[in-house]
Amino acid sequence: MTRSVEANRDPIPKSTTMMLDAAVKWIGWLENYPGWKEWNRERFSRTLYDDILVPDADEAGQREFVFSDDVERQHAVVFQYLSLQQTSTTLRECEYYFRRFPFHGLPVTHSDHITNICEMYFGRFYEFRERLKKYLNVVAVAAPTHRIDVGGFIKIFDKEFEGELRARNSVHHHSRFEDAAIERVFLTHVVSSGLSGNGWKAERQAAYRKVTQEWAARVRRRASKLEEFMEAAAQLTLSSCDFLSVSLAPSDTNS
């Protein structure tokens, strides 16, 4: 009996779990912040009804909610962490794109499909890097008594994911991603499309299966490594931000 991919996934590390729990509790506390619930209800109505039933929707859409300085810093930490977690999750999801080809009968080739996913995959690492840098900076602001070496943290990340970041940079500034295995899928597709190419269809299918299995496995490996940075970020936050590490209820002396 084969196990599902989900069953093979590594368990969520301890500090990451604690940080997510703390974020959920903080958001729950925020429900009692003066005016916050009403502001969210207004925003929900505006989104749900597409400005049709909400008077002065344009003016309301321009209004931002203003927290006290303390809570604004705490809000930045919690929601920037959730943004970081979102990128980690979407990186994991790349595996499922590699495992499926939903374009049968459409003008999307197997090799183009793989190339598109690879470029999306590389982009996730750059996205995580930029969000990580922003996150560490907001933690430094929220916990000014703790020294947080943002530059050093990012240098470690850059070293670990040098290959992925270089590939993303090349795609963004120079040309599309190229790989010998993907090129093999492309060439077998071209040959199999010819009048006498029926025998190459099996070759194309085999090449496609092989390359997508390899990339899916690579996603799992590198996503697990990236989640080590999520765990380190969680440890740093819990040890630096008192509003999360003790009672998990933020203090706001200004409200």
VOGU-3710 file (C-alpha; in Angstrom, 3 decimals, decimal comma):
1> mtrsveanrd> 0,000/0,000/0,000  1,521/3,307/-1,042  1,528/6,266/1,295  0,220/9,632/0,156  2,557/12,548/-0,480  0,922/14,337/2,434  1,750/11,430/4,748  5,400/11,663/3,706  5,628/15,352/4,484  7,858/16,345/7,386
11> pipksttmml> 5,991/17,365/10,554  5,818/21,097/11,250  8,746/22,040/13,538  8,050/23,024/17,132  8,820/26,757/16,985  6,918/27,183/13,713  3,878/25,553/15,312  4,198/27,762/18,384  4,548/30,875/16,237  1,463/30,031/14,183
21> daavkwigwl> -0,518/29,367/17,356  0,665/32,670/18,801  -0,337/34,486/15,605  -3,822/32,962/15,710  -4,268/33,980/19,363  -3,022/37,495/18,639  -5,506/37,840/15,779  -8,214/36,632/18,149  -7,201/39,334/20,623  -7,361/41,889/17,828
31> enypgwkewn> -11,100/41,250/17,479  -11,581/43,230/20,693  -9,462/46,176/19,577  -11,649/49,321/19,440  -13,141/49,756/15,981  -11,340/46,818/14,355  -14,348/44,489/14,104  -16,536/47,204/12,611  -13,863/48,185/10,094  -13,479/44,578/8,965
41> rerfsrtlyd> -17,230/44,148/8,679  -17,348/47,192/6,410  -14,488/45,878/4,293  -16,152/42,459/4,020  -19,399/44,018/2,812  -17,552/46,160/0,285  -15,753/43,092/-1,095  -18,759/40,782/-1,065  -21,119/43,155/-2,839  -18,574/44,672/-5,201
51> dilvpdadea> -19,366/48,240/-4,147  -22,970/47,903/-5,309  -24,771/48,057/-1,988  -22,217/50,017/0,009  -22,702/53,802/-0,028  -19,640/55,952/-0,556  -17,640/52,820/-1,335  -14,818/54,692/-3,000  -14,312/56,896/0,039  -14,546/53,913/2,403
61> gqrefvfsdd> -12,069/52,001/0,273  -9,514/54,738/0,808  -9,777/54,657/4,591  -7,098/52,701/6,395  -7,430/51,447/9,928  -5,081/53,188/12,350  -3,627/51,254/15,284  -1,669/52,658/18,165  2,096/52,597/17,606  2,591/49,498/19,802
71> verqhavvfq> -0,135/47,490/18,119  0,968/48,645/14,660  4,401/47,130/15,290  2,853/43,921/16,612  0,471/43,754/13,651  3,407/44,060/11,253  5,223/41,148/12,917  2,221/38,816/12,913  1,007/39,513/9,395  4,465/39,617/7,824
81> ylslqqtstt> 5,123/36,204/9,371  1,888/34,864/7,889  2,951/36,298/4,530  6,253/34,452/4,856  4,386/31,257/5,726  2,214/31,714/2,651  5,263/31,748/0,373  6,591/28,598/2,032  3,250/26,901/1,369  3,056/28,006/-2,261
91> lreceyyfrr> 6,565/26,672/-2,817  5,377/23,282/-1,572  2,448/23,470/-3,968  4,799/23,523/-6,965  5,123/19,754/-6,526  1,490/19,275/-7,525  1,933/21,368/-10,645  4,769/19,083/-11,682  2,640/16,015/-11,012  -0,283/17,118/-13,210
101> fpfhglpvth> -0,681/18,067/-16,859  -4,147/19,634/-17,262  -3,741/20,851/-20,839  -4,592/17,818/-22,979  -6,101/19,009/-26,251  -4,893/22,571/-25,692  -1,937/24,375/-27,347  0,357/23,957/-24,321  3,223/21,514/-24,751  4,589/19,321/-21,995
111> sdhitnicem> 7,994/21,002/-22,205  6,463/24,486/-21,936  4,410/23,345/-18,960  7,525/22,123/-17,139  9,461/25,275/-18,008  6,661/27,480/-16,679  6,542/25,599/-13,376  10,334/25,705/-13,013  10,317/29,471/-13,465  7,492/29,811/-10,941
121> yfgrfyefre> 9,427/27,549/-8,553  12,594/29,656/-8,780  10,562/32,807/-8,289  9,267/31,535/-4,954  12,775/31,607/-3,493  13,260/35,236/-4,462  9,812/36,058/-3,102  10,662/34,340/0,183  13,989/36,164/0,382  12,386/39,579/-0,012
131> rlkkylnvva> 9,616/38,800/2,450  12,124/37,368/4,915  14,195/40,549/4,783  11,104/42,688/5,307  9,949/40,443/8,141  13,255/40,526/10,015  13,252/44,318/9,774  9,788/44,598/11,326  10,833/42,219/14,105  13,865/44,437/14,739
141> vaapthridv> 11,553/47,447/15,055  9,153/45,590/17,357  11,979/44,312/19,570  14,542/47,163/19,656  16,332/45,770/22,734  17,326/42,617/20,828  20,099/42,665/18,262  18,883/41,085/15,037  21,488/40,570/12,332  19,234/40,928/9,301
151> ggfikifdke> 22,120/41,077/6,822  23,787/37,989/8,261  20,536/36,021/8,135  19,979/36,937/4,502  23,570/36,032/3,569  23,020/32,521/4,947  19,818/32,240/2,924  21,563/33,459/-0,243  24,334/30,894/0,187  21,918/28,007/0,719
161> fegelrarns> 19,705/28,869/-2,253  22,335/30,363/-4,535  21,391/28,108/-7,451  17,687/28,870/-7,295  18,224/32,597/-6,909  20,697/32,665/-9,804  18,231/30,812/-12,034  15,448/33,236/-11,112  17,701/36,199/-11,847  18,667/34,748/-15,226
171> vhhhsrfeda> 15,027/34,194/-16,189  14,023/37,661/-15,036  16,858/39,539/-16,763  18,099/37,371/-19,626  16,264/34,356/-21,068  13,895/31,523/-20,265  15,039/28,607/-18,146  16,794/25,862/-20,114  17,502/22,309/-19,020  18,738/19,266/-20,942
181> aiervflthv> 15,995/16,992/-19,597  13,272/19,483/-20,575  14,896/19,847/-23,998  14,600/16,053/-24,383  10,860/16,294/-23,704  10,585/19,032/-26,321  12,529/17,131/-28,987  10,653/13,851/-28,486  7,406/15,823/-28,731  8,492/17,386/-32,035
191> vssglsgngw> 9,507/14,026/-33,492  6,361/12,283/-32,233  4,224/14,945/-33,917  5,529/14,022/-37,365  3,841/11,700/-39,838  6,117/8,795/-38,919  6,620/9,676/-35,290  4,133/7,391/-33,561  6,946/5,331/-32,110  8,305/8,396/-30,325
201> kaerqaayrk> 5,162/9,068/-28,329  6,193/6,523/-25,702  9,647/8,127/-25,597  8,094/11,521/-24,971  5,843/10,155/-22,233  8,756/8,423/-20,532  10,942/11,531/-20,714  8,116/13,656/-19,317  7,422/11,285/-16,413  11,091/11,091/-15,527
211> vtqewaarvr> 11,740/14,833/-15,487  8,558/15,698/-13,580  9,245/13,052/-10,932  12,749/14,439/-10,480  11,481/18,014/-10,143  8,695/17,012/-7,729  11,291/15,314/-5,523  13,487/18,389/-5,750  10,612/20,605/-4,617  10,104/18,428/-1,535
221> rraskleefm> 13,794/18,509/-0,637  14,290/22,230/-1,107  10,988/23,151/0,527  12,088/21,208/3,604  15,338/23,180/3,631  13,466/26,478/3,252  11,230/25,525/6,161  14,357/25,412/8,320  14,546/29,170/7,765  10,883/29,453/8,769
231> eaaaqltlss> 11,743/27,630/11,980  14,741/29,876/12,646  12,586/32,958/12,030  9,960/31,624/14,437  12,570/30,951/17,132  13,987/34,439/16,706  10,556/36,042/16,934  9,381/34,112/19,976  12,592/34,903/21,830  12,509/38,604/20,861
241> cdflsvslap> 8,864/39,656/20,938  7,505/39,579/24,474  3,947/40,124/23,309  4,043/36,632/21,745  6,340/34,658/24,012  4,641/34,940/27,419  0,912/35,451/27,592  0,403/35,537/23,805  -1,797/38,572/24,358  -0,302/41,872/23,134
251> sdtns> -0,051/44,822/25,414  -1,187/48,203/24,210  -0,500/50,998/26,603  -1,909/53,564/24,174  -5,400/52,120/23,758
//
